[in-house]
């Protein structure tokens, strides 16, 4: 096995989870700024107001990445930091911050991968209807144009949107994430359609605005079904792309972008919910995707019982992360092959990582050997898919540093770097040194 010579070994973060500076300069509010202030929504009342203070410490963080040998950095722009009212006037402070960050990354030899939307929707636009508004695709198009104009000379890798499965499913349907809504399924379908229109418009305006070639995709939350037996392979693939009426499927959000149509499996559900759309919308939505970005942490084993697909309860010996997610490396083998079979696009794992219950030992160190083991197991499974001919172009560990894990606050530790939230001191964990060796050997370290 050998990963490509130009394999993108990276780390990932998101603006609200690390930046802080929530009320600095003329930054506008987003849904998380406002929503996290309501008691009971976030673990122990945490908020991202300060976070990891990346807003002030970005130079230190870029220098740390350079020492770790990081080749690529996936980060997101806080829409309301750049355009405080969501549309219209651009913030000079927001422009300065992201320009300086990009300049530092380029100087450090780190390739920037810019995510335009990682869940921090401007609150003033939410008050005007949010993703339910028919104007939301145009708002996003304007925002994408501004990012392309301001940052296109510094960045040629763009991720349009992160995990619609989560910010729509958990934020608009289940009410667990910002904007903490419980809409009807038909209303969420309307939101999802506007998100897809927004992506289609953004992809086209970025290519029109940036003078050099760009590399564009999305990042989808991907939790594949896995075959419990080899004879369950086709069953697992069908289950992965089936309609489960929970807005968690990847193909609901990617078939329209790539093929220009919704998956047939979802038509009956859409009809039952009264969802309709103009056929010409698909001309806007269908886009040129240069890669498929997948955020994968686990999957569920399935088998056939009495003629039906059944998701199996894992045995008690199955390792679980601090998120209570099962450690199932097969998600990186079968899940990778399923995506390749369906889309035939170069695959980038835009997120993968593990939350562990951990703290500094008496020597001030974090020997997170379970995280190292997790990375090895998943990348070994990925190497099998590469051996089978799947085009895999990169892997971004989630996350560079411990951060605000949405409704879980700061209680979950995903980082290669420990953050002391009182002093804001950064301390690389044992996994950070492992990851440096992994990059130096272009993946060969997973076999040691």
Buried (B, 14 or more C-beta within 10 A) or exposed (E): BEBBEEBBBBBBBBBBBBBBBBEBBBBBBBBBBBBBEEEEBBBEEBBBEBBBBBBBBBEBBBBBBBEBBBBBBBBBBBBBBBBBBBBEEBBEBBBEBBBEBBEBBBEBEBBBBBBBBBBBBBBBBBEBBBBBBEEBBBBBBBBBBBBBBBBBBBBBBBBBBBBBBBBBBBBBBBBBBBBBBEBEBBBBBBBBBBBBBBBBBBBBBBBEBBEEEBBBBBBBBBBBBBBBEEEBBEBBBBBBBBBEEEBBBBBBBBBBBBBBEBBEBBEEBBEEBEBEBEEEBBEBBBBEBBBBBBBBBBBBBBBBEEEEBBEEEBEEEEBEBBBEBBBBBBBBBBBBBBBBEBBEBBBBBBBBBBBBEBEEEEEEEBBBEBBBBBBBBBBBBBBBBBEEEBBBBBBBBBBBBBBBBBBBBBBBBBBBBBBEBEEBEBBBBBBBEBBBEBBEEBBEBBEE
